[in-house]
Amino acid sequence: MPARHYLVRGRVQGVGYRYFALDAAERLGIKGYVRNLPTGDVEVHAEADEAALAAFKRVLEQGPRMARVTEVVENDLPLSGSYSSFVIRG
């Protein structure tokens, strides 16, 4: 099972983005976390199969109605296996 790190840029804080990501992750069976960064970006760590991760990235690129996503930077990560669910951090 692969793991990905996503850095979501744009107007993504104060618009419900973390809860939007949490809902999508739960629907897709993704484990990991989402959190706001001091830079104004949102960081996402996701672990799931390739199909779920591809669908999740499309959702992250869309964002909730009030968000304006300008970029999603994706990087492969080694699988940590330390997540039993998807959570909001910070």
PDB file of N, CA, C and O in Angstrom, chain B, residues numbered from 101:
ATOM      1  N   MET B 101       0.856  -1.185   0.000  1.00  0.00           N
ATOM      2  CA  MET B 101       0.000   0.000   0.000  1.00  0.00           C
ATOM      3  C   MET B 101       0.896   1.240   0.000  1.00  0.00           C
ATOM      4  O   MET B 101       1.766   1.371   0.861  1.00  0.00           O
ATOM      5  N   PRO B 102       0.696   2.138  -0.942  1.00  0.00           N
ATOM      6  CA  PRO B 102       1.519   3.343  -1.010  1.00  0.00           C
ATOM      7  C   PRO B 102       1.066   4.435  -0.031  1.00  0.00           C
ATOM      8  O   PRO B 102      -0.019   4.380   0.547  1.00  0.00           O
ATOM      9  N   ALA B 103       1.938   5.417   0.123  1.00  0.00           N
ATOM     10  CA  ALA B 103       1.641   6.585   0.957  1.00  0.00           C
ATOM     11  C   ALA B 103       2.021   7.835   0.172  1.00  0.00           C
ATOM     12  O   ALA B 103       2.962   7.821  -0.622  1.00  0.00           O
ATOM     13  N   ARG B 104       1.281   8.910   0.404  1.00  0.00           N
ATOM     14  CA  ARG B 104       1.546  10.175  -0.288  1.00  0.00           C
ATOM     15  C   ARG B 104       1.500  11.339   0.700  1.00  0.00           C
ATOM     16  O   ARG B 104       0.779  11.314   1.698  1.00  0.00           O
ATOM     17  N   HIS B 105       2.292  12.351   0.385  1.00  0.00           N
ATOM     18  CA  HIS B 105       2.254  13.625   1.092  1.00  0.00           C
ATOM     19  C   HIS B 105       1.738  14.647   0.090  1.00  0.00           C
ATOM     20  O   HIS B 105       2.241  14.739  -1.030  1.00  0.00           O
ATOM     21  N   TYR B 106       0.736  15.409   0.497  1.00  0.00           N
ATOM     22  CA  TYR B 106       0.181  16.458  -0.351  1.00  0.00           C
ATOM     23  C   TYR B 106       0.335  17.794   0.365  1.00  0.00           C
ATOM     24  O   TYR B 106       0.069  17.901   1.562  1.00  0.00           O
ATOM     25  N   LEU B 107       0.757  18.790  -0.364  1.00  0.00           N
ATOM     26  CA  LEU B 107       0.792  20.157   0.132  1.00  0.00           C
ATOM     27  C   LEU B 107      -0.207  20.930  -0.719  1.00  0.00           C
ATOM     28  O   LEU B 107      -0.016  21.096  -1.924  1.00  0.00           O
ATOM     29  N   VAL B 108      -1.271  21.399  -0.081  1.00  0.00           N
ATOM     30  CA  VAL B 108      -2.366  22.056  -0.795  1.00  0.00           C
ATOM     31  C   VAL B 108      -2.228  23.556  -0.596  1.00  0.00           C
ATOM     32  O   VAL B 108      -2.183  24.042   0.534  1.00  0.00           O
ATOM     33  N   ARG B 109      -2.162  24.286  -1.709  1.00  0.00           N
ATOM     34  CA  ARG B 109      -1.961  25.741  -1.662  1.00  0.00           C
ATOM     35  C   ARG B 109      -3.165  26.469  -2.244  1.00  0.00           C
ATOM     36  O   ARG B 109      -3.923  25.927  -3.048  1.00  0.00           O
ATOM     37  N   GLY B 110      -3.311  27.698  -1.814  1.00  0.00           N
ATOM     38  CA  GLY B 110      -4.409  28.544  -2.262  1.00  0.00           C
ATOM     39  C   GLY B 110      -5.156  29.076  -1.050  1.00  0.00           C
ATOM     40  O   GLY B 110      -4.588  29.194   0.036  1.00  0.00           O
ATOM     41  N   ARG B 111      -6.435  29.397  -1.238  1.00  0.00           N
ATOM     42  CA  ARG B 111      -7.268  29.801  -0.098  1.00  0.00           C
ATOM     43  C   ARG B 111      -7.864  28.524   0.483  1.00  0.00           C
ATOM     44  O   ARG B 111      -8.958  28.100   0.109  1.00  0.00           O
ATOM     45  N   VAL B 112      -7.117  27.920   1.410  1.00  0.00           N
ATOM     46  CA  VAL B 112      -7.499  26.604   1.921  1.00  0.00           C
ATOM     47  C   VAL B 112      -7.599  26.567   3.441  1.00  0.00           C
ATOM     48  O   VAL B 112      -7.862  25.509   4.012  1.00  0.00           O
ATOM     49  N   GLN B 113      -7.397  27.696   4.105  1.00  0.00           N
ATOM     50  CA  GLN B 113      -7.602  27.747   5.548  1.00  0.00           C
ATOM     51  C   GLN B 113      -8.790  28.659   5.846  1.00  0.00           C
ATOM     52  O   GLN B 113      -8.999  29.671   5.177  1.00  0.00           O
ATOM     53  N   GLY B 114      -9.555  28.282   6.856  1.00  0.00           N
ATOM     54  CA  GLY B 114     -10.731  29.065   7.226  1.00  0.00           C
ATOM     55  C   GLY B 114     -11.935  28.828   6.335  1.00  0.00           C
ATOM     56  O   GLY B 114     -12.896  29.597   6.364  1.00  0.00           O
ATOM     57  N   VAL B 115     -11.887  27.754   5.537  1.00  0.00           N
ATOM     58  CA  VAL B 115     -12.985  27.464   4.605  1.00  0.00           C
ATOM     59  C   VAL B 115     -13.516  26.041   4.771  1.00  0.00           C
ATOM     60  O   VAL B 115     -14.281  25.564   3.933  1.00  0.00           O
ATOM     61  N   GLY B 116     -13.116  25.360   5.850  1.00  0.00           N
ATOM     62  CA  GLY B 116     -13.585  24.001   6.098  1.00  0.00           C
ATOM     63  C   GLY B 116     -12.820  22.933   5.334  1.00  0.00           C
ATOM     64  O   GLY B 116     -13.309  21.815   5.169  1.00  0.00           O
ATOM     65  N   TYR B 117     -11.622  23.271   4.867  1.00  0.00           N
ATOM     66  CA  TYR B 117     -10.868  22.330   4.037  1.00  0.00           C
ATOM     67  C   TYR B 117     -10.495  21.056   4.791  1.00  0.00           C
ATOM     68  O   TYR B 117     -10.604  19.967   4.229  1.00  0.00           O
ATOM     69  N   ARG B 118     -10.060  21.159   6.042  1.00  0.00           N
ATOM     70  CA  ARG B 118      -9.657  19.967   6.797  1.00  0.00           C
ATOM     71  C   ARG B 118     -10.831  19.007   6.985  1.00  0.00           C
ATOM     72  O   ARG B 118     -10.655  17.793   6.879  1.00  0.00           O
ATOM     73  N   TYR B 119     -12.018  19.529   7.261  1.00  0.00           N
ATOM     74  CA  TYR B 119     -13.190  18.671   7.446  1.00  0.00           C
ATOM     75  C   TYR B 119     -13.634  18.064   6.113  1.00  0.00           C
ATOM     76  O   TYR B 119     -14.108  16.930   6.063  1.00  0.00           O
ATOM     77  N   PHE B 120     -13.475  18.828   5.048  1.00  0.00           N
ATOM     78  CA  PHE B 120     -13.747  18.337   3.702  1.00  0.00           C
ATOM     79  C   PHE B 120     -12.823  17.163   3.382  1.00  0.00           C
ATOM     80  O   PHE B 120     -13.274  16.139   2.868  1.00  0.00           O
ATOM     81  N   ALA B 121     -11.533  17.306   3.684  1.00  0.00           N
ATOM     82  CA  ALA B 121     -10.554  16.237   3.445  1.00  0.00           C
ATOM     83  C   ALA B 121     -10.845  15.020   4.321  1.00  0.00           C
ATOM     84  O   ALA B 121     -10.732  13.884   3.861  1.00  0.00           O
ATOM     85  N   LEU B 122     -11.219  15.252   5.576  1.00  0.00           N
ATOM     86  CA  LEU B 122     -11.552  14.165   6.490  1.00  0.00           C
ATOM     87  C   LEU B 122     -12.725  13.352   5.944  1.00  0.00           C
ATOM     88  O   LEU B 122     -12.673  12.122   5.929  1.00  0.00           O
ATOM     89  N   ASP B 123     -13.770  14.028   5.500  1.00  0.00           N
ATOM     90  CA  ASP B 123     -14.947  13.343   4.957  1.00  0.00           C
ATOM     91  C   ASP B 123     -14.567  12.500   3.738  1.00  0.00           C
ATOM     92  O   ASP B 123     -14.978  11.345   3.626  1.00  0.00           O
ATOM     93  N   ALA B 124     -13.787  13.077   2.833  1.00  0.00           N
ATOM     94  CA  ALA B 124     -13.378  12.349   1.623  1.00  0.00           C
ATOM     95  C   ALA B 124     -12.510  11.144   1.981  1.00  0.00           C
ATOM     96  O   ALA B 124     -12.681  10.062   1.419  1.00  0.00           O
ATOM     97  N   ALA B 125     -11.585  11.333   2.910  1.00  0.00           N
ATOM     98  CA  ALA B 125     -10.696  10.237   3.314  1.00  0.00           C
ATOM     99  C   ALA B 125     -11.494   9.087   3.930  1.00  0.00           C
ATOM    100  O   ALA B 125     -11.224   7.919   3.651  1.00  0.00           O
ATOM    101  N   GLU B 126     -12.462   9.417   4.755  1.00  0.00           N
ATOM    102  CA  GLU B 126     -13.278   8.367   5.379  1.00  0.00           C
ATOM    103  C   GLU B 126     -14.084   7.615   4.327  1.00  0.00           C
ATOM    104  O   GLU B 126     -14.213   6.393   4.407  1.00  0.00           O
ATOM    105  N   ARG B 127     -14.623   8.325   3.349  1.00  0.00           N
ATOM    106  CA  ARG B 127     -15.395   7.670   2.277  1.00  0.00           C
ATOM    107  C   ARG B 127     -14.516   6.760   1.423  1.00  0.00           C
ATOM    108  O   ARG B 127     -14.976   5.725   0.940  1.00  0.00           O
ATOM    109  N   LEU B 128     -13.240   7.146   1.233  1.00  0.00           N
ATOM    110  CA  LEU B 128     -12.342   6.401   0.363  1.00  0.00           C
ATOM    111  C   LEU B 128     -11.488   5.368   1.098  1.00  0.00           C
ATOM    112  O   LEU B 128     -10.717   4.644   0.469  1.00  0.00           O
ATOM    113  N   GLY B 129     -11.617   5.296   2.416  1.00  0.00           N
ATOM    114  CA  GLY B 129     -10.851   4.324   3.185  1.00  0.00           C
ATOM    115  C   GLY B 129      -9.385   4.680   3.342  1.00  0.00           C
ATOM    116  O   GLY B 129      -8.530   3.796   3.405  1.00  0.00           O
ATOM    117  N   ILE B 130      -9.092   5.970   3.405  1.00  0.00           N
ATOM    118  CA  ILE B 130      -7.714   6.452   3.512  1.00  0.00           C
ATOM    119  C   ILE B 130      -7.356   6.687   4.970  1.00  0.00           C
ATOM    120  O   ILE B 130      -8.171   7.174   5.753  1.00  0.00           O
ATOM    121  N   LYS B 131      -6.128   6.336   5.321  1.00  0.00           N
ATOM    122  CA  LYS B 131      -5.611   6.565   6.669  1.00  0.00           C
ATOM    123  C   LYS B 131      -4.548   7.649   6.609  1.00  0.00           C
ATOM    124  O   LYS B 131      -3.862   7.799   5.598  1.00  0.00           O
ATOM    125  N   GLY B 132      -4.411   8.415   7.706  1.00  0.00           N
ATOM    126  CA  GLY B 132      -3.406   9.468   7.749  1.00  0.00           C
ATOM    127  C   GLY B 132      -3.915  10.674   8.498  1.00  0.00           C
ATOM    128  O   GLY B 132      -4.631  10.554   9.492  1.00  0.00           O
ATOM    129  N   TYR B 133      -3.530  11.860   8.000  1.00  0.00           N
ATOM    130  CA  TYR B 133      -3.945  13.086   8.696  1.00  0.00           C
ATOM    131  C   TYR B 133      -3.968  14.276   7.746  1.00  0.00           C
ATOM    132  O   TYR B 133      -3.413  14.239   6.648  1.00  0.00           O
ATOM    133  N   VAL B 134      -4.630  15.329   8.206  1.00  0.00           N
ATOM    134  CA  VAL B 134      -4.643  16.622   7.538  1.00  0.00           C
ATOM    135  C   VAL B 134      -4.407  17.676   8.607  1.00  0.00           C
ATOM    136  O   VAL B 134      -4.896  17.545   9.729  1.00  0.00           O
ATOM    137  N   ARG B 135      -3.654  18.727   8.263  1.00  0.00           N
ATOM    138  CA  ARG B 135      -3.439  19.812   9.221  1.00  0.00           C
ATOM    139  C   ARG B 135      -3.115  21.111   8.497  1.00  0.00           C
ATOM    140  O   ARG B 135      -2.583  21.113   7.387  1.00  0.00           O
ATOM    141  N   ASN B 136      -3.454  22.224   9.164  1.00  0.00           N
ATOM    142  CA  ASN B 136      -3.087  23.540   8.670  1.00  0.00           C
ATOM    143  C   ASN B 136      -1.623  23.804   9.006  1.00  0.00           C
ATOM    144  O   ASN B 136      -1.130  23.395  10.057  1.00  0.00           O
ATOM    145  N   LEU B 137      -0.940  24.490   8.103  1.00  0.00           N
ATOM    146  CA  LEU B 137       0.437  24.904   8.340  1.00  0.00           C
ATOM    147  C   LEU B 137       0.496  26.411   8.559  1.00  0.00           C
ATOM    148  O   LEU B 137      -0.374  27.134   8.073  1.00  0.00           O
ATOM    149  N   PRO B 138       1.492  26.894   9.272  1.00  0.00           N
ATOM    150  CA  PRO B 138       1.619  28.338   9.514  1.00  0.00           C
ATOM    151  C   PRO B 138       1.767  29.151   8.224  1.00  0.00           C
ATOM    152  O   PRO B 138       1.516  30.356   8.229  1.00  0.00           O
ATOM    153  N   THR B 139       2.163  28.522   7.139  1.00  0.00           N
ATOM    154  CA  THR B 139       2.342  29.204   5.854  1.00  0.00           C
ATOM    155  C   THR B 139       1.024  29.530   5.165  1.00  0.00           C
ATOM    156  O   THR B 139       1.006  30.274   4.184  1.00  0.00           O
ATOM    157  N   GLY B 140      -0.092  28.973   5.673  1.00  0.00           N
ATOM    158  CA  GLY B 140      -1.394  29.142   5.021  1.00  0.00           C
ATOM    159  C   GLY B 140      -1.758  27.957   4.150  1.00  0.00           C
ATOM    160  O   GLY B 140      -2.872  27.885   3.630  1.00  0.00           O
ATOM    161  N   ASP B 141      -0.824  27.020   3.983  1.00  0.00           N
ATOM    162  CA  ASP B 141      -1.082  25.807   3.212  1.00  0.00           C
ATOM    163  C   ASP B 141      -1.714  24.752   4.113  1.00  0.00           C
ATOM    164  O   ASP B 141      -1.765  24.908   5.333  1.00  0.00           O
ATOM    165  N   VAL B 142      -2.192  23.679   3.494  1.00  0.00           N
ATOM    166  CA  VAL B 142      -2.709  22.524   4.225  1.00  0.00           C
ATOM    167  C   VAL B 142      -1.843  21.325   3.855  1.00  0.00           C
ATOM    168  O   VAL B 142      -1.550  21.099   2.681  1.00  0.00           O
ATOM    169  N   GLU B 143      -1.435  20.559   4.867  1.00  0.00           N
ATOM    170  CA  GLU B 143      -0.620  19.369   4.675  1.00  0.00           C
ATOM    171  C   GLU B 143      -1.492  18.132   4.866  1.00  0.00           C
ATOM    172  O   GLU B 143      -2.304  18.066   5.789  1.00  0.00           O
ATOM    173  N   VAL B 144      -1.311  17.149   3.976  1.00  0.00           N
ATOM    174  CA  VAL B 144      -2.071  15.907   4.055  1.00  0.00           C
ATOM    175  C   VAL B 144      -1.099  14.740   3.923  1.00  0.00           C
ATOM    176  O   VAL B 144      -0.250  14.722   3.032  1.00  0.00           O
ATOM    177  N   HIS B 145      -1.234  13.775   4.815  1.00  0.00           N
ATOM    178  CA  HIS B 145      -0.512  12.504   4.715  1.00  0.00           C
ATOM    179  C   HIS B 145      -1.582  11.446   4.509  1.00  0.00           C
ATOM    180  O   HIS B 145      -2.519  11.341   5.300  1.00  0.00           O
ATOM    181  N   ALA B 146      -1.441  10.656   3.437  1.00  0.00           N
ATOM    182  CA  ALA B 146      -2.476   9.677   3.102  1.00  0.00           C
ATOM    183  C   ALA B 146      -1.855   8.330   2.781  1.00  0.00           C
ATOM    184  O   ALA B 146      -0.850   8.248   2.075  1.00  0.00           O
ATOM    185  N   GLU B 147      -2.475   7.256   3.314  1.00  0.00           N
ATOM    186  CA  GLU B 147      -2.052   5.890   3.049  1.00  0.00           C
ATOM    187  C   GLU B 147      -3.267   5.090   2.597  1.00  0.00           C
ATOM    188  O   GLU B 147      -4.267   4.998   3.309  1.00  0.00           O
ATOM    189  N   ALA B 148      -3.163   4.509   1.395  1.00  0.00           N
ATOM    190  CA  ALA B 148      -4.260   3.710   0.826  1.00  0.00           C
ATOM    191  C   ALA B 148      -3.758   3.072  -0.457  1.00  0.00           C
ATOM    192  O   ALA B 148      -2.590   3.223  -0.817  1.00  0.00           O
ATOM    193  N   ASP B 149      -4.635   2.362  -1.145  1.00  0.00           N
ATOM    194  CA  ASP B 149      -4.236   1.796  -2.434  1.00  0.00           C
ATOM    195  C   ASP B 149      -4.200   2.891  -3.499  1.00  0.00           C
ATOM    196  O   ASP B 149      -4.729   3.984  -3.298  1.00  0.00           O
ATOM    197  N   GLU B 150      -3.576   2.586  -4.622  1.00  0.00           N
ATOM    198  CA  GLU B 150      -3.371   3.586  -5.688  1.00  0.00           C
ATOM    199  C   GLU B 150      -4.675   4.212  -6.177  1.00  0.00           C
ATOM    200  O   GLU B 150      -4.737   5.423  -6.391  1.00  0.00           O
ATOM    201  N   ALA B 151      -5.707   3.404  -6.353  1.00  0.00           N
ATOM    202  CA  ALA B 151      -6.978   3.920  -6.864  1.00  0.00           C
ATOM    203  C   ALA B 151      -7.592   4.922  -5.889  1.00  0.00           C
ATOM    204  O   ALA B 151      -8.090   5.969  -6.304  1.00  0.00           O
ATOM    205  N   ALA B 152      -7.558   4.605  -4.598  1.00  0.00           N
ATOM    206  CA  ALA B 152      -8.112   5.513  -3.592  1.00  0.00           C
ATOM    207  C   ALA B 152      -7.305   6.797  -3.529  1.00  0.00           C
ATOM    208  O   ALA B 152      -7.878   7.879  -3.401  1.00  0.00           O
ATOM    209  N   LEU B 153      -5.971   6.696  -3.617  1.00  0.00           N
ATOM    210  CA  LEU B 153      -5.128   7.896  -3.577  1.00  0.00           C
ATOM    211  C   LEU B 153      -5.362   8.783  -4.796  1.00  0.00           C
ATOM    212  O   LEU B 153      -5.364  10.008  -4.676  1.00  0.00           O
ATOM    213  N   ALA B 154      -5.558   8.186  -5.957  1.00  0.00           N
ATOM    214  CA  ALA B 154      -5.838   8.978  -7.163  1.00  0.00           C
ATOM    215  C   ALA B 154      -7.166   9.718  -7.025  1.00  0.00           C
ATOM    216  O   ALA B 154      -7.261  10.893  -7.380  1.00  0.00           O
ATOM    217  N   ALA B 155      -8.183   9.042  -6.514  1.00  0.00           N
ATOM    218  CA  ALA B 155      -9.483   9.680  -6.299  1.00  0.00           C
ATOM    219  C   ALA B 155      -9.374  10.774  -5.247  1.00  0.00           C
ATOM    220  O   ALA B 155      -9.980  11.836  -5.386  1.00  0.00           O
ATOM    221  N   PHE B 156      -8.602  10.517  -4.194  1.00  0.00           N
ATOM    222  CA  PHE B 156      -8.423  11.489  -3.116  1.00  0.00           C
ATOM    223  C   PHE B 156      -7.736  12.749  -3.631  1.00  0.00           C
ATOM    224  O   PHE B 156      -8.129  13.856  -3.264  1.00  0.00           O
ATOM    225  N   LYS B 157      -6.724  12.598  -4.470  1.00  0.00           N
ATOM    226  CA  LYS B 157      -6.041  13.777  -5.013  1.00  0.00           C
ATOM    227  C   LYS B 157      -7.008  14.630  -5.832  1.00  0.00           C
ATOM    228  O   LYS B 157      -6.969  15.858  -5.754  1.00  0.00           O
ATOM    229  N   ARG B 158      -7.863  13.996  -6.604  1.00  0.00           N
ATOM    230  CA  ARG B 158      -8.850  14.771  -7.381  1.00  0.00           C
ATOM    231  C   ARG B 158      -9.767  15.563  -6.461  1.00  0.00           C
ATOM    232  O   ARG B 158     -10.117  16.704  -6.763  1.00  0.00           O
ATOM    233  N   VAL B 159     -10.158  14.964  -5.338  1.00  0.00           N
ATOM    234  CA  VAL B 159     -11.000  15.658  -4.362  1.00  0.00           C
ATOM    235  C   VAL B 159     -10.229  16.820  -3.734  1.00  0.00           C
ATOM    236  O   VAL B 159     -10.769  17.915  -3.580  1.00  0.00           O
ATOM    237  N   LEU B 160      -8.968  16.580  -3.374  1.00  0.00           N
ATOM    238  CA  LEU B 160      -8.147  17.644  -2.776  1.00  0.00           C
ATOM    239  C   LEU B 160      -7.984  18.824  -3.738  1.00  0.00           C
ATOM    240  O   LEU B 160      -7.984  19.979  -3.312  1.00  0.00           O
ATOM    241  N   GLU B 161      -7.848  18.534  -5.022  1.00  0.00           N
ATOM    242  CA  GLU B 161      -7.702  19.595  -6.024  1.00  0.00           C
ATOM    243  C   GLU B 161      -8.971  20.426  -6.155  1.00  0.00           C
ATOM    244  O   GLU B 161      -8.906  21.610  -6.485  1.00  0.00           O
ATOM    245  N   GLN B 162     -10.107  19.824  -5.901  1.00  0.00           N
ATOM    246  CA  GLN B 162     -11.391  20.542  -5.984  1.00  0.00           C
ATOM    247  C   GLN B 162     -11.600  21.392  -4.736  1.00  0.00           C
ATOM    248  O   GLN B 162     -11.865  22.590  -4.837  1.00  0.00           O
ATOM    249  N   GLY B 163     -11.484  20.783  -3.569  1.00  0.00           N
ATOM    250  CA  GLY B 163     -11.699  21.489  -2.308  1.00  0.00           C
ATOM    251  C   GLY B 163     -13.166  21.792  -2.066  1.00  0.00           C
ATOM    252  O   GLY B 163     -14.003  21.590  -2.945  1.00  0.00           O
ATOM    253  N   PRO B 164     -13.475  22.283  -0.862  1.00  0.00           N
ATOM    254  CA  PRO B 164     -14.857  22.673  -0.561  1.00  0.00           C
ATOM    255  C   PRO B 164     -15.256  23.927  -1.331  1.00  0.00           C
ATOM    256  O   PRO B 164     -14.415  24.598  -1.929  1.00  0.00           O
ATOM    257  N   ARG B 165     -16.521  24.227  -1.308  1.00  0.00           N
ATOM    258  CA  ARG B 165     -17.089  25.322  -2.105  1.00  0.00           C
ATOM    259  C   ARG B 165     -16.397  26.666  -1.890  1.00  0.00           C
ATOM    260  O   ARG B 165     -16.196  27.413  -2.848  1.00  0.00           O
ATOM    261  N   MET B 166     -16.033  26.982  -0.662  1.00  0.00           N
ATOM    262  CA  MET B 166     -15.443  28.301  -0.367  1.00  0.00           C
ATOM    263  C   MET B 166     -13.926  28.349  -0.593  1.00  0.00           C
ATOM    264  O   MET B 166     -13.328  29.423  -0.525  1.00  0.00           O
ATOM    265  N   ALA B 167     -13.312  27.218  -0.854  1.00  0.00           N
ATOM    266  CA  ALA B 167     -11.860  27.177  -1.062  1.00  0.00           C
ATOM    267  C   ALA B 167     -11.520  27.554  -2.502  1.00  0.00           C
ATOM    268  O   ALA B 167     -12.358  27.493  -3.402  1.00  0.00           O
ATOM    269  N   ARG B 168     -10.267  27.942  -2.684  1.00  0.00           N
ATOM    270  CA  ARG B 168      -9.725  28.160  -4.028  1.00  0.00           C
ATOM    271  C   ARG B 168      -8.347  27.503  -4.054  1.00  0.00           C
ATOM    272  O   ARG B 168      -7.349  28.110  -3.668  1.00  0.00           O
ATOM    273  N   VAL B 169      -8.310  26.266  -4.511  1.00  0.00           N
ATOM    274  CA  VAL B 169      -7.062  25.511  -4.566  1.00  0.00           C
ATOM    275  C   VAL B 169      -6.302  25.940  -5.815  1.00  0.00           C
ATOM    276  O   VAL B 169      -6.826  25.874  -6.927  1.00  0.00           O
ATOM    277  N   THR B 170      -5.056  26.383  -5.619  1.00  0.00           N
ATOM    278  CA  THR B 170      -4.228  26.799  -6.751  1.00  0.00           C
ATOM    279  C   THR B 170      -3.198  25.748  -7.133  1.00  0.00           C
ATOM    280  O   THR B 170      -2.721  25.719  -8.267  1.00  0.00           O
ATOM    281  N   GLU B 171      -2.849  24.870  -6.165  1.00  0.00           N
ATOM    282  CA  GLU B 171      -1.830  23.858  -6.449  1.00  0.00           C
ATOM    283  C   GLU B 171      -1.899  22.746  -5.405  1.00  0.00           C
ATOM    284  O   GLU B 171      -2.139  23.002  -4.225  1.00  0.00           O
ATOM    285  N   VAL B 172      -1.686  21.519  -5.850  1.00  0.00           N
ATOM    286  CA  VAL B 172      -1.519  20.379  -4.953  1.00  0.00           C
ATOM    287  C   VAL B 172      -0.192  19.726  -5.326  1.00  0.00           C
ATOM    288  O   VAL B 172      -0.057  19.134  -6.397  1.00  0.00           O
ATOM    289  N   VAL B 173       0.784  19.840  -4.429  1.00  0.00           N
ATOM    290  CA  VAL B 173       2.106  19.245  -4.646  1.00  0.00           C
ATOM    291  C   VAL B 173       2.089  17.856  -4.012  1.00  0.00           C
ATOM    292  O   VAL B 173       1.792  17.706  -2.827  1.00  0.00           O
ATOM    293  N   GLU B 174       2.410  16.852  -4.810  1.00  0.00           N
ATOM    294  CA  GLU B 174       2.320  15.458  -4.365  1.00  0.00           C
ATOM    295  C   GLU B 174       3.713  14.839  -4.325  1.00  0.00           C
ATOM    296  O   GLU B 174       4.503  15.001  -5.255  1.00  0.00           O
ATOM    297  N   ASN B 175       4.006  14.125  -3.231  1.00  0.00           N
ATOM    298  CA  ASN B 175       5.263  13.400  -3.102  1.00  0.00           C
ATOM    299  C   ASN B 175       4.992  12.009  -2.545  1.00  0.00           C
ATOM    300  O   ASN B 175       4.143  11.833  -1.671  1.00  0.00           O
ATOM    301  N   ASP B 176       5.723  11.025  -3.058  1.00  0.00           N
ATOM    302  CA  ASP B 176       5.634   9.669  -2.528  1.00  0.00           C
ATOM    303  C   ASP B 176       6.323   9.612  -1.171  1.00  0.00           C
ATOM    304  O   ASP B 176       7.309  10.308  -0.927  1.00  0.00           O
ATOM    305  N   LEU B 177       5.787   8.776  -0.299  1.00  0.00           N
ATOM    306  CA  LEU B 177       6.362   8.554   1.027  1.00  0.00           C
ATOM    307  C   LEU B 177       6.471   7.060   1.279  1.00  0.00           C
ATOM    308  O   LEU B 177       5.744   6.272   0.674  1.00  0.00           O
ATOM    309  N   PRO B 178       7.376   6.665   2.170  1.00  0.00           N
ATOM    310  CA  PRO B 178       7.355   5.266   2.596  1.00  0.00           C
ATOM    311  C   PRO B 178       6.130   5.033   3.474  1.00  0.00           C
ATOM    312  O   PRO B 178       5.727   5.909   4.238  1.00  0.00           O
ATOM    313  N   LEU B 179       5.558   3.874   3.362  1.00  0.00           N
ATOM    314  CA  LEU B 179       4.391   3.530   4.176  1.00  0.00           C
ATOM    315  C   LEU B 179       4.789   3.456   5.639  1.00  0.00           C
ATOM    316  O   LEU B 179       5.715   2.728   5.994  1.00  0.00           O
ATOM    317  N   SER B 180       4.097   4.202   6.488  1.00  0.00           N
ATOM    318  CA  SER B 180       4.417   4.175   7.919  1.00  0.00           C
ATOM    319  C   SER B 180       3.647   3.070   8.631  1.00  0.00           C
ATOM    320  O   SER B 180       4.165   2.440   9.553  1.00  0.00           O
ATOM    321  N   GLY B 181       2.402   2.836   8.197  1.00  0.00           N
ATOM    322  CA  GLY B 181       1.576   1.829   8.835  1.00  0.00           C
ATOM    323  C   GLY B 181       1.156   2.184  10.251  1.00  0.00           C
ATOM    324  O   GLY B 181       0.621   1.340  10.970  1.00  0.00           O
ATOM    325  N   SER B 182       1.392   3.429  10.659  1.00  0.00           N
ATOM    326  CA  SER B 182       1.094   3.821  12.034  1.00  0.00           C
ATOM    327  C   SER B 182      -0.278   4.470  12.199  1.00  0.00           C
ATOM    328  O   SER B 182      -0.622   4.903  13.299  1.00  0.00           O
ATOM    329  N   TYR B 183      -1.059   4.543  11.136  1.00  0.00           N
ATOM    330  CA  TYR B 183      -2.369   5.187  11.204  1.00  0.00           C
ATOM    331  C   TYR B 183      -3.476   4.142  11.121  1.00  0.00           C
ATOM    332  O   TYR B 183      -3.460   3.269  10.253  1.00  0.00           O
ATOM    333  N   SER B 184      -4.433   4.244  12.030  1.00  0.00           N
ATOM    334  CA  SER B 184      -5.572   3.325  11.998  1.00  0.00           C
ATOM    335  C   SER B 184      -6.824   4.023  11.457  1.00  0.00           C
ATOM    336  O   SER B 184      -7.847   3.378  11.228  1.00  0.00           O
ATOM    337  N   SER B 185      -6.740   5.337  11.254  1.00  0.00           N
ATOM    338  CA  SER B 185      -7.859   6.115  10.723  1.00  0.00           C
ATOM    339  C   SER B 185      -7.289   7.386  10.108  1.00  0.00           C
ATOM    340  O   SER B 185      -6.072   7.547  10.013  1.00  0.00           O
ATOM    341  N   PHE B 186      -8.166   8.277   9.697  1.00  0.00           N
ATOM    342  CA  PHE B 186      -7.765   9.583   9.187  1.00  0.00           C
ATOM    343  C   PHE B 186      -8.198  10.623  10.207  1.00  0.00           C
ATOM    344  O   PHE B 186      -9.346  10.615  10.651  1.00  0.00           O
ATOM    345  N   VAL B 187      -7.292  11.516  10.581  1.00  0.00           N
ATOM    346  CA  VAL B 187      -7.582  12.478  11.644  1.00  0.00           C
ATOM    347  C   VAL B 187      -7.186  13.886  11.231  1.00  0.00           C
ATOM    348  O   VAL B 187      -6.374  14.089  10.328  1.00  0.00           O
ATOM    349  N   ILE B 188      -7.784  14.849  11.918  1.00  0.00           N
ATOM    350  CA  ILE B 188      -7.395  16.251  11.798  1.00  0.00           C
ATOM    351  C   ILE B 188      -6.399  16.545  12.901  1.00  0.00           C
ATOM    352  O   ILE B 188      -6.661  16.272  14.072  1.00  0.00           O
ATOM    353  N   ARG B 189      -5.263  17.099  12.528  1.00  0.00           N
ATOM    354  CA  ARG B 189      -4.255  17.510  13.503  1.00  0.00           C
ATOM    355  C   ARG B 189      -4.194  19.027  13.519  1.00  0.00           C
ATOM    356  O   ARG B 189      -4.245  19.679  12.476  1.00  0.00           O
ATOM    357  N   GLY B 190      -4.086  19.572  14.714  1.00  0.00           N
ATOM    358  CA  GLY B 190      -3.869  21.014  14.871  1.00  0.00           C
ATOM    359  C   GLY B 190      -4.811  21.920  14.195  1.00  0.00           C
ATOM    360  O   GLY B 190      -4.674  23.139  14.295  1.00  0.00           O
TER     361      GLY B 190
END
